[in-house]
């Protein structure tokens, strides 16, 4: 299914079901449950077509004459001017929410939402909760958020009338934190797709609906307690490259059906692939999704598909049960199936399964905690409610040794491994032993 088709289908559904957007979400959830395992960040509701064909023309909001009749008697408006107004207001609001992640002050965000509508109130409440979660996570890990900024690419704008505009856009965000009392900082990034309905009341544009797959977590509002972990871990490869440099800009290989049989897993090749095709285009050397593969965001999530590509780039041999030809096998594209394939085939070894505290607690076998034993190319699974919803690949560690990951669907790169997940999440830490 092409990204363009999914985008058109989704926009028609959102438009046609107004104001009952919940119906769309229910339909999406049911579809994802039937087609594949639903990821922890509810990616089934939207496709993020980074492996996209040539962009489709943005719908023209009005005829060249520039004037249309609005809902009011005799009211005329210029659709293009309305679109520009709504877009400018929307981008300003989105930048304000990014700034609030640093300051912690969410009071101004309330004025950006139509609180008299259920969807508007929910959108505002969600921003407050995610802000609280992010800052609480930072407090527990002993870091201070020092930067959160984003660029936005408007993908399409549809003008209903002089006071109602729908905007679809891509957010490319970069965050930074600094360890408290130390001169050690870390930058990480994300990519997410947003759908916003802007309405104009009393001369002011407001958000009546704001939907997106959140890289900071769809509902993870209670981060696990505990500092980042041991402080004397030697940083591994995969940290943020210096500005203007790239540790992943020259990745090779990764095409389907190119399984190799090296003496050991090539972690460097896996790391380069994970960075290059992460989709998080806020760092040097990062590209869109690899066009040689289908995108499975609409069919339950693209996270396992991406991890499988990384493993294949590192030399894990394709075979019966785990392979990609014209499309991926079940073990290639579904998180739980991929995890069981790795463990049952001997390609991976489960180092730890449990909650956050156990992952960072030193043991005789793991003096720095099980999570510290992970290297670039290793895998982390995320289980909620007894189901494995998501998988990510390790891409390195921050300057203090905290493991970072990359993943698809809600695209993340150099993300702290537990950010976006909560105190009840069960983590699967898998070492690739091939």
RAHU-V702496 format. One record per pair of residues at least 4 apart in sequence whose ideal C-beta (glycine too) atoms are under 8 Angstrom apart, sorted by the first residue. I is the first residue (numbers start at 1). J is the second residue. If there is no record, write none. Layout:
i:I j:J
i:I j:J
This chain:
i:1 j:5
i:1 j:6
i:1 j:47
i:1 j:298
i:1 j:299
i:2 j:6
i:2 j:49
i:2 j:53
i:3 j:7
i:3 j:47
i:3 j:48
i:3 j:49
i:3 j:51
i:3 j:52
i:3 j:53
i:3 j:295
i:4 j:8
i:4 j:49
i:4 j:52
i:4 j:53
i:4 j:56
i:5 j:9
i:6 j:10
i:6 j:46
i:6 j:47
i:6 j:49
i:6 j:298
i:7 j:11
i:7 j:47
i:7 j:49
i:7 j:56
i:7 j:155
i:7 j:156
i:7 j:168
i:8 j:12
i:9 j:13
i:10 j:14
i:10 j:24
i:10 j:46
i:10 j:47
i:10 j:195
i:11 j:15
i:11 j:156
i:11 j:158
i:11 j:166
i:11 j:168
i:11 j:195
i:12 j:16
i:13 j:17
i:13 j:24
i:13 j:27
i:14 j:18
i:14 j:21
i:14 j:24
i:14 j:166
i:14 j:195
i:15 j:158
i:15 j:166
i:17 j:21
i:17 j:23
i:17 j:24
i:18 j:197
i:19 j:117
i:19 j:119
i:20 j:24
i:21 j:25
i:21 j:119
i:21 j:209
i:21 j:211
i:22 j:26
i:23 j:27
i:24 j:28
i:24 j:45
i:25 j:29
i:25 j:45
i:26 j:30
i:27 j:31
i:28 j:32
i:28 j:44
i:28 j:45
i:28 j:46
i:29 j:33
i:29 j:38
i:29 j:42
i:29 j:44
i:29 j:45
i:30 j:34
i:31 j:35
i:31 j:44
i:31 j:298
i:32 j:36
i:32 j:38
i:32 j:43
i:32 j:44
i:32 j:45
i:32 j:299
i:32 j:300
i:32 j:301
i:33 j:38
i:33 j:44
i:33 j:300
i:35 j:44
i:35 j:299
i:35 j:300
i:36 j:44
i:36 j:296
i:36 j:299
i:36 j:300
i:36 j:301
i:36 j:333
i:36 j:334
i:37 j:300
i:37 j:301
i:37 j:304
i:37 j:334
i:37 j:335
i:37 j:336
i:37 j:337
i:37 j:387
i:37 j:388
i:37 j:389
i:38 j:42
i:38 j:43
i:38 j:44
i:38 j:300
i:38 j:301
i:38 j:389
i:39 j:43
i:39 j:44
i:39 j:300
i:39 j:301
i:39 j:303
i:39 j:335
i:39 j:389
i:39 j:390
i:39 j:409
i:40 j:218
i:40 j:382
i:40 j:384
i:40 j:389
i:40 j:390
i:40 j:421
i:41 j:213
i:41 j:214
i:41 j:215
i:41 j:217
i:41 j:218
i:41 j:301
i:41 j:390
i:41 j:409
i:41 j:410
i:41 j:420
i:42 j:213
i:42 j:218
i:43 j:48
i:43 j:213
i:43 j:297
i:43 j:300
i:43 j:301
i:43 j:302
i:43 j:303
i:43 j:409
i:43 j:410
i:44 j:297
i:44 j:298
i:44 j:299
i:44 j:300
i:44 j:301
i:45 j:211
i:45 j:213
i:46 j:193
i:46 j:195
i:46 j:213
i:46 j:297
i:46 j:298
i:47 j:295
i:47 j:297
i:47 j:298
i:48 j:191
i:48 j:192
i:48 j:193
i:48 j:213
i:48 j:279
i:48 j:295
i:48 j:297
i:48 j:302
i:48 j:408
i:48 j:409
i:48 j:410
i:48 j:411
i:49 j:295
i:49 j:297
i:50 j:191
i:50 j:279
i:50 j:288
i:50 j:289
i:50 j:295
i:50 j:411
i:51 j:288
i:51 j:289
i:51 j:290
i:51 j:291
i:51 j:293
i:51 j:294
i:51 j:295
i:52 j:288
i:55 j:155
i:58 j:154
i:58 j:155
i:58 j:156
i:58 j:157
i:59 j:156
i:59 j:157
i:59 j:158
i:61 j:79
i:61 j:80
i:61 j:82
i:61 j:83
i:61 j:157
i:61 j:158
i:61 j:159
i:62 j:66
i:62 j:67
i:62 j:68
i:62 j:78
i:62 j:79
i:62 j:80
i:62 j:159
i:63 j:68
i:66 j:78
i:66 j:79
i:66 j:80
i:66 j:81
i:67 j:76
i:67 j:77
i:67 j:78
i:68 j:76
i:68 j:77
i:68 j:78
i:68 j:79
i:69 j:74
i:69 j:75
i:69 j:76
i:70 j:75
i:70 j:76
i:70 j:77
i:70 j:161
i:70 j:162
i:70 j:163
i:71 j:75
i:71 j:161
i:71 j:162
i:71 j:163
i:72 j:162
i:75 j:162
i:77 j:81
i:77 j:82
i:77 j:161
i:77 j:162
i:78 j:82
i:79 j:83
i:79 j:159
i:80 j:84
i:81 j:85
i:82 j:86
i:82 j:159
i:82 j:162
i:82 j:165
i:83 j:87
i:83 j:157
i:83 j:159
i:83 j:165
i:84 j:88
i:85 j:89
i:85 j:200
i:85 j:205
i:86 j:90
i:86 j:157
i:86 j:159
i:86 j:165
i:86 j:167
i:86 j:198
i:86 j:200
i:86 j:205
i:87 j:91
i:87 j:154
i:87 j:157
i:87 j:165
i:87 j:167
i:88 j:92
i:89 j:93
i:89 j:198
i:89 j:205
i:90 j:94
i:90 j:167
i:90 j:169
i:90 j:196
i:90 j:198
i:90 j:205
i:90 j:207
i:91 j:95
i:91 j:152
i:92 j:96
i:93 j:97
i:93 j:109
i:93 j:112
i:93 j:207
i:94 j:98
i:94 j:150
i:94 j:152
i:94 j:171
i:94 j:194
i:95 j:99
i:95 j:149
i:95 j:150
i:96 j:100
i:96 j:108
i:96 j:109
i:96 j:112
i:97 j:101
i:97 j:109
i:97 j:127
i:97 j:131
i:98 j:102
i:98 j:148
i:98 j:149
i:98 j:150
i:98 j:173
i:99 j:103
i:99 j:148
i:100 j:104
i:100 j:105
i:100 j:106
i:100 j:108
i:100 j:109
i:100 j:127
i:100 j:131
i:101 j:131
i:101 j:134
i:101 j:135
i:101 j:145
i:101 j:148
i:101 j:175
i:102 j:145
i:102 j:146
i:102 j:147
i:102 j:148
i:104 j:131
i:104 j:135
i:106 j:110
i:106 j:127
i:106 j:128
i:106 j:131
i:108 j:112
i:109 j:113
i:109 j:124
i:109 j:127
i:109 j:128
i:110 j:115
i:110 j:124
i:112 j:124
i:112 j:206
i:112 j:207
i:113 j:120
i:113 j:121
i:113 j:123
i:113 j:124
i:113 j:206
i:113 j:207
i:113 j:208
i:113 j:210
i:114 j:120
i:114 j:199
i:114 j:201
i:114 j:206
i:114 j:207
i:114 j:208
i:115 j:120
i:115 j:121
i:115 j:124
i:116 j:120
i:116 j:121
i:117 j:121
i:117 j:208
i:117 j:209
i:118 j:122
i:119 j:123
i:119 j:197
i:119 j:208
i:119 j:209
i:120 j:124
i:120 j:206
i:120 j:207
i:120 j:208
i:120 j:209
i:121 j:125
i:122 j:126
i:123 j:127
i:123 j:207
i:123 j:209
i:123 j:210
i:123 j:211
i:124 j:128
i:124 j:207
i:125 j:129
i:126 j:130
i:126 j:210
i:127 j:131
i:128 j:132
i:129 j:133
i:129 j:221
i:130 j:134
i:130 j:214
i:130 j:216
i:130 j:217
i:130 j:221
i:131 j:135
i:132 j:136
i:132 j:221
i:133 j:137
i:133 j:216
i:133 j:217
i:133 j:220
i:133 j:221
i:133 j:222
i:133 j:223
i:134 j:138
i:134 j:145
i:134 j:216
i:135 j:139
i:135 j:145
i:136 j:140
i:136 j:222
i:136 j:223
i:137 j:141
i:137 j:223
i:137 j:419
i:138 j:143
i:138 j:144
i:138 j:145
i:138 j:177
i:140 j:223
i:140 j:224
i:140 j:225
i:140 j:226
i:140 j:227
i:141 j:226
i:141 j:227
i:141 j:228
i:141 j:402
i:141 j:416
i:142 j:179
i:142 j:180
i:142 j:227
i:142 j:228
i:143 j:177
i:143 j:178
i:143 j:179
i:143 j:180
i:143 j:186
i:143 j:228
i:144 j:177
i:144 j:178
i:144 j:180
i:145 j:175
i:145 j:176
i:145 j:177
i:146 j:176
i:146 j:177
i:146 j:178
i:146 j:185
i:147 j:174
i:147 j:175
i:147 j:176
i:147 j:187
i:148 j:173
i:148 j:174
i:148 j:175
i:148 j:176
i:149 j:173
i:149 j:174
i:150 j:171
i:150 j:172
i:150 j:173
i:150 j:174
i:151 j:171
i:151 j:172
i:151 j:282
i:152 j:169
i:152 j:170
i:152 j:171
i:152 j:172
i:153 j:169
i:153 j:170
i:153 j:172
i:154 j:167
i:154 j:168
i:154 j:169
i:155 j:168
i:155 j:169
i:155 j:170
i:155 j:193
i:156 j:167
i:156 j:168
i:157 j:165
i:157 j:166
i:157 j:167
i:157 j:168
i:158 j:165
i:158 j:166
i:158 j:167
i:159 j:164
i:159 j:165
i:160 j:164
i:160 j:165
i:160 j:166
i:162 j:200
i:163 j:199
i:163 j:200
i:163 j:201
i:164 j:197
i:164 j:198
i:164 j:199
i:164 j:200
i:165 j:197
i:165 j:198
i:165 j:199
i:166 j:195
i:166 j:196
i:166 j:197
i:166 j:198
i:167 j:194
i:167 j:195
i:167 j:196
i:167 j:197
i:167 j:198
i:168 j:193
i:168 j:194
i:168 j:195
i:168 j:196
i:169 j:193
i:169 j:194
i:169 j:196
i:170 j:191
i:170 j:192
i:170 j:193
i:170 j:194
i:171 j:190
i:171 j:191
i:171 j:192
i:171 j:193
i:171 j:194
i:171 j:212
i:172 j:189
i:172 j:190
i:172 j:191
i:172 j:280
i:172 j:281
i:172 j:282
i:173 j:189
i:173 j:190
i:173 j:191
i:173 j:192
i:173 j:215
i:173 j:282
i:174 j:187
i:174 j:188
i:174 j:189
i:174 j:282
i:174 j:283
i:175 j:187
i:175 j:188
i:175 j:189
i:175 j:190
i:176 j:185
i:176 j:186
i:176 j:187
i:176 j:188
i:177 j:185
i:177 j:186
i:178 j:182
i:178 j:183
i:178 j:184
i:178 j:185
i:178 j:186
i:179 j:184
i:179 j:185
i:179 j:228
i:179 j:399
i:179 j:400
i:182 j:400
i:184 j:398
i:184 j:399
i:184 j:400
i:185 j:399
i:186 j:239
i:186 j:240
i:186 j:398
i:186 j:399
i:186 j:402
i:186 j:404
i:186 j:414
i:186 j:416
i:187 j:240
i:187 j:414
i:188 j:240
i:188 j:404
i:188 j:412
i:188 j:413
i:188 j:414
i:188 j:415
i:188 j:416
i:189 j:280
i:189 j:282
i:189 j:283
i:189 j:412
i:189 j:413
i:189 j:414
i:190 j:215
i:190 j:216
i:190 j:280
i:190 j:410
i:190 j:411
i:190 j:412
i:190 j:413
i:190 j:415
i:191 j:215
i:191 j:279
i:191 j:280
i:191 j:281
i:191 j:282
i:191 j:410
i:191 j:411
i:192 j:212
i:192 j:213
i:192 j:214
i:192 j:215
i:192 j:410
i:192 j:411
i:193 j:212
i:193 j:213
i:194 j:210
i:194 j:211
i:194 j:212
i:195 j:209
i:195 j:210
i:195 j:211
i:195 j:212
i:196 j:207
i:196 j:209
i:196 j:210
i:196 j:211
i:197 j:207
i:197 j:208
i:197 j:209
i:197 j:210
i:198 j:205
i:198 j:206
i:198 j:207
i:198 j:208
i:199 j:205
i:199 j:206
i:199 j:208
i:200 j:204
i:200 j:205
i:200 j:206
i:201 j:206
i:213 j:218
i:213 j:409
i:213 j:410
i:214 j:218
i:214 j:410
i:214 j:420
i:215 j:410
i:215 j:411
i:215 j:412
i:215 j:415
i:215 j:420
i:216 j:220
i:216 j:419
i:216 j:420
i:217 j:221
i:217 j:419
i:217 j:420
i:217 j:421
i:217 j:422
i:219 j:422
i:220 j:420
i:220 j:421
i:220 j:422
i:220 j:425
i:221 j:422
i:222 j:422
i:222 j:423
i:222 j:424
i:223 j:418
i:223 j:419
i:223 j:421
i:223 j:422
i:223 j:423
i:224 j:355
i:224 j:356
i:224 j:357
i:224 j:418
i:224 j:421
i:224 j:422
i:224 j:423
i:224 j:425
i:225 j:356
i:225 j:357
i:225 j:423
i:226 j:356
i:226 j:357
i:226 j:360
i:228 j:360
i:228 j:400
i:228 j:402
i:229 j:233
i:229 j:360
i:229 j:368
i:229 j:369
i:229 j:371
i:229 j:372
i:229 j:401
i:229 j:402
i:230 j:360
i:230 j:362
i:230 j:368
i:230 j:369
i:230 j:372
i:230 j:401
i:231 j:400
i:231 j:401
i:232 j:368
i:232 j:401
i:233 j:368
i:233 j:372
i:233 j:397
i:233 j:400
i:233 j:401
i:233 j:402
i:234 j:401
i:235 j:239
i:235 j:396
i:235 j:397
i:235 j:398
i:235 j:399
i:235 j:400
i:235 j:401
i:236 j:375
i:236 j:376
i:236 j:396
i:236 j:397
i:237 j:247
i:237 j:267
i:237 j:268
i:237 j:271
i:237 j:376
i:237 j:396
i:238 j:247
i:238 j:271
i:238 j:275
i:238 j:376
i:238 j:394
i:238 j:395
i:238 j:396
i:238 j:397
i:238 j:404
i:238 j:414
i:239 j:396
i:239 j:397
i:239 j:398
i:239 j:399
i:239 j:404
i:239 j:414
i:240 j:283
i:240 j:414
i:241 j:245
i:241 j:246
i:241 j:247
i:241 j:248
i:241 j:283
i:241 j:284
i:241 j:285
i:243 j:284
i:244 j:284
i:245 j:284
i:246 j:250
i:246 j:275
i:246 j:283
i:246 j:284
i:246 j:285
i:246 j:286
i:247 j:271
i:247 j:272
i:247 j:275
i:247 j:285
i:248 j:271
i:248 j:272
i:248 j:273
i:248 j:274
i:248 j:275
i:248 j:276
i:248 j:285
i:248 j:286
i:249 j:276
i:249 j:284
i:249 j:285
i:250 j:272
i:250 j:285
i:251 j:269
i:251 j:272
i:251 j:273
i:251 j:275
i:251 j:276
i:251 j:277
i:251 j:313
i:252 j:269
i:252 j:272
i:253 j:258
i:253 j:269
i:253 j:273
i:253 j:313
i:254 j:258
i:254 j:273
i:254 j:277
i:254 j:290
i:254 j:292
i:254 j:309
i:254 j:312
i:254 j:313
i:255 j:292
i:256 j:292
i:256 j:293
i:256 j:324
i:256 j:325
i:257 j:318
i:257 j:323
i:257 j:324
i:257 j:325
i:258 j:312
i:259 j:312
i:259 j:315
i:259 j:316
i:259 j:317
i:259 j:318
i:259 j:319
i:259 j:323
i:260 j:315
i:260 j:317
i:261 j:315
i:261 j:317
i:262 j:266
i:262 j:315
i:264 j:315
i:264 j:434
i:265 j:270
i:265 j:314
i:265 j:315
i:265 j:316
i:265 j:377
i:265 j:432
i:265 j:433
i:265 j:434
i:266 j:270
i:266 j:313
i:266 j:314
i:266 j:315
i:267 j:271
i:267 j:314
i:267 j:375
i:267 j:376
i:267 j:377
i:267 j:432
i:268 j:272
i:268 j:376
i:269 j:273
i:269 j:313
i:269 j:314
i:269 j:315
i:270 j:274
i:270 j:310
i:270 j:311
i:270 j:313
i:270 j:314
i:270 j:315
i:270 j:376
i:270 j:377
i:270 j:393
i:271 j:275
i:271 j:376
i:271 j:377
i:271 j:395
i:271 j:396
i:272 j:276
i:272 j:313
i:273 j:277
i:273 j:309
i:273 j:310
i:273 j:313
i:273 j:314
i:274 j:278
i:274 j:306
i:274 j:310
i:274 j:313
i:274 j:376
i:274 j:377
i:274 j:393
i:274 j:395
i:274 j:406
i:275 j:283
i:275 j:285
i:275 j:286
i:275 j:395
i:275 j:406
i:275 j:413
i:276 j:285
i:276 j:286
i:276 j:287
i:277 j:287
i:277 j:288
i:277 j:289
i:277 j:290
i:277 j:306
i:277 j:309
i:278 j:286
i:278 j:306
i:278 j:406
i:278 j:407
i:278 j:408
i:278 j:411
i:278 j:412
i:278 j:413
i:279 j:286
i:279 j:287
i:279 j:288
i:279 j:289
i:279 j:408
i:279 j:411
i:280 j:286
i:280 j:406
i:280 j:411
i:280 j:412
i:280 j:413
i:281 j:286
i:281 j:287
i:281 j:288
i:282 j:286
i:283 j:413
i:283 j:414
i:286 j:413
i:289 j:293
i:289 j:295
i:289 j:302
i:289 j:306
i:289 j:408
i:290 j:309
i:293 j:305
i:293 j:309
i:293 j:324
i:293 j:328
i:294 j:305
i:294 j:327
i:294 j:328
i:295 j:302
i:295 j:305
i:296 j:300
i:296 j:301
i:296 j:302
i:296 j:304
i:296 j:305
i:296 j:328
i:296 j:333
i:297 j:301
i:297 j:302
i:297 j:408
i:297 j:409
i:299 j:333
i:300 j:333
i:300 j:334
i:301 j:335
i:301 j:390
i:301 j:408
i:301 j:409
i:302 j:306
i:302 j:408
i:302 j:409
i:303 j:307
i:303 j:335
i:303 j:390
i:303 j:391
i:303 j:392
i:303 j:407
i:303 j:408
i:303 j:409
i:304 j:308
i:304 j:332
i:304 j:333
i:304 j:334
i:304 j:335
i:304 j:337
i:304 j:338
i:304 j:391
i:305 j:309
i:305 j:328
i:305 j:332
i:305 j:333
i:305 j:408
i:306 j:310
i:306 j:393
i:306 j:406
i:306 j:407
i:306 j:408
i:307 j:311
i:307 j:338
i:307 j:379
i:307 j:391
i:307 j:392
i:307 j:393
i:307 j:407
i:308 j:312
i:308 j:322
i:308 j:324
i:308 j:328
i:308 j:331
i:308 j:332
i:308 j:333
i:308 j:338
i:309 j:313
i:309 j:324
i:310 j:314
i:310 j:377
i:310 j:393
i:310 j:406
i:311 j:316
i:311 j:347
i:311 j:377
i:311 j:379
i:311 j:432
i:312 j:316
i:312 j:318
i:312 j:324
i:314 j:377
i:314 j:432
i:315 j:434
i:316 j:347
i:316 j:432
i:316 j:434
i:317 j:434
i:318 j:322
i:318 j:323
i:318 j:324
i:319 j:323
i:321 j:329
i:321 j:331
i:321 j:341
i:321 j:345
i:322 j:329
i:322 j:331
i:322 j:332
i:322 j:338
i:322 j:341
i:322 j:345
i:323 j:328
i:323 j:329
i:323 j:332
i:324 j:328
i:324 j:329
i:324 j:332
i:327 j:333
i:328 j:332
i:328 j:333
i:329 j:333
i:330 j:334
i:330 j:337
i:331 j:337
i:331 j:338
i:331 j:340
i:331 j:341
i:332 j:338
i:333 j:337
i:333 j:338
i:334 j:338
i:335 j:339
i:335 j:381
i:335 j:388
i:335 j:389
i:335 j:390
i:335 j:391
i:336 j:340
i:336 j:387
i:336 j:388
i:337 j:341
i:338 j:342
i:338 j:391
i:339 j:343
i:339 j:348
i:339 j:379
i:339 j:381
i:339 j:388
i:339 j:391
i:339 j:428
i:339 j:430
i:340 j:344
i:341 j:345
i:341 j:347
i:342 j:347
i:342 j:348
i:342 j:379
i:342 j:430
i:342 j:432
i:343 j:348
i:343 j:349
i:343 j:350
i:343 j:430
i:346 j:433
i:346 j:434
i:347 j:432
i:347 j:433
i:347 j:434
i:348 j:379
i:348 j:430
i:348 j:431
i:348 j:432
i:348 j:433
i:348 j:434
i:349 j:430
i:349 j:431
i:349 j:433
i:350 j:428
i:350 j:429
i:350 j:430
i:351 j:366
i:351 j:370
i:351 j:373
i:351 j:374
i:351 j:429
i:351 j:430
i:351 j:431
i:352 j:358
i:352 j:359
i:352 j:366
i:352 j:370
i:352 j:371
i:352 j:427
i:352 j:428
i:352 j:429
i:353 j:426
i:353 j:427
i:353 j:428
i:353 j:429
i:354 j:358
i:354 j:359
i:354 j:426
i:354 j:427
i:355 j:359
i:355 j:423
i:355 j:424
i:355 j:425
i:355 j:426
i:355 j:427
i:356 j:360
i:356 j:418
i:356 j:423
i:356 j:425
i:356 j:427
i:357 j:361
i:358 j:370
i:359 j:369
i:359 j:370
i:359 j:371
i:359 j:418
i:359 j:427
i:359 j:429
i:360 j:369
i:360 j:371
i:360 j:372
i:361 j:369
i:362 j:366
i:362 j:367
i:362 j:368
i:362 j:369
i:363 j:367
i:363 j:369
i:363 j:370
i:366 j:370
i:366 j:372
i:366 j:373
i:368 j:372
i:368 j:373
i:368 j:401
i:369 j:373
i:370 j:429
i:371 j:403
i:371 j:417
i:371 j:427
i:371 j:429
i:372 j:401
i:372 j:403
i:373 j:429
i:373 j:431
i:374 j:378
i:374 j:380
i:374 j:394
i:374 j:403
i:374 j:429
i:374 j:431
i:375 j:394
i:375 j:431
i:376 j:393
i:376 j:394
i:376 j:395
i:376 j:396
i:377 j:393
i:377 j:394
i:377 j:432
i:378 j:393
i:378 j:394
i:378 j:429
i:378 j:430
i:378 j:431
i:378 j:432
i:379 j:391
i:379 j:392
i:379 j:393
i:379 j:394
i:379 j:428
i:379 j:430
i:379 j:432
i:380 j:391
i:380 j:392
i:380 j:393
i:380 j:394
i:380 j:403
i:380 j:405
i:380 j:417
i:380 j:427
i:380 j:428
i:380 j:429
i:380 j:430
i:381 j:388
i:381 j:390
i:381 j:391
i:381 j:427
i:381 j:428
i:381 j:430
i:382 j:388
i:382 j:389
i:382 j:390
i:382 j:391
i:382 j:392
i:382 j:421
i:382 j:425
i:382 j:426
i:382 j:427
i:382 j:428
i:383 j:387
i:383 j:388
i:383 j:389
i:383 j:425
i:383 j:426
i:383 j:427
i:383 j:428
i:384 j:389
i:384 j:424
i:384 j:425
i:384 j:426
i:388 j:428
i:390 j:407
i:390 j:409
i:391 j:407
i:392 j:405
i:392 j:406
i:392 j:407
i:392 j:412
i:392 j:415
i:392 j:417
i:393 j:405
i:393 j:406
i:393 j:407
i:394 j:403
i:394 j:404
i:394 j:405
i:394 j:417
i:395 j:404
i:395 j:405
i:395 j:406
i:395 j:413
i:395 j:414
i:396 j:403
i:396 j:404
i:396 j:414
i:397 j:401
i:397 j:402
i:397 j:403
i:397 j:404
i:398 j:402
i:398 j:404
i:398 j:414
i:398 j:416
i:402 j:416
i:402 j:417
i:403 j:416
i:403 j:417
i:404 j:414
i:404 j:415
i:404 j:416
i:404 j:417
i:405 j:412
i:405 j:414
i:405 j:415
i:405 j:416
i:405 j:417
i:406 j:412
i:406 j:413
i:406 j:414
i:406 j:415
i:407 j:411
i:407 j:412
i:407 j:415
i:412 j:420
i:415 j:419
i:415 j:420
i:417 j:427
i:418 j:425
i:418 j:427
i:421 j:425
i:421 j:427
